[in-house]
Amino acid sequence: MTNQEAIELIGGGTNGEQEQYWLDLGCGTGTFTEALATVLPAHSNITGVDKTTNSFRRK
């Protein structure tokens, strides 16, 4: 899945202007996590969790 496909999958599920808190279970390489970071309002928080260490590196 590409970042753009993940953004389209999220669609309007992040509506609102207040900060939001998300938990991405099984984040893998972080495609969905990065897509969330693209569409969430400022100061939102995303926690990515995966059973494989170092699968998602913060940029």
N, C-alpha and C positions, 0 to 999 in steps of 0.2 A: 504494500500500500504506500502510495506517495503522500507527502504532507498535504497536498491539495485535495486528494481523495479523502483524507481523514478530516479535513476542515469541512468538506461538503457533507460527510457523514454526520458530523456534529450538528450541522445546520443551525437552527435557531435555538438550540438547547441551552445556550449560555446567555439568553437575553437578560437585560438589566444593566444598569451602570454601576451598581455597588459591587465591591470586591466579593469574590466567590472563593470557596475552598473545595478543591477536588482531590480525590484519591484515585490514582490509576493503578489498579491491581494487575499484575502481570504485564508491566510496561515494556518488557523486552528491550528493543533498541530505541524506544522513545518516540516513535512516529506519532502516536496519538497524543502523548504528553506535549510534544512540540506544537502540534496543531491546536491543542487547548491554549497553550501559551500565546498563540497568535490571535485567538479570538476572544479571550477573556478580558474583562475590564482591568484597568490599572490596579495594581496592588493585590491582585488575586494570588492565591497560593495553590500550587499543585505538588502533591507528594506522589512520586512514582515508586512502586515496590515491585521487585521481581525476584524470583528464587535464584537466578543466575547473577552472580556479582559481576560488576563492570560491564554489564550488557548495555547500559545507558550512561553515557558520560555527559555531564553538564557542560554546556558551551558557554 
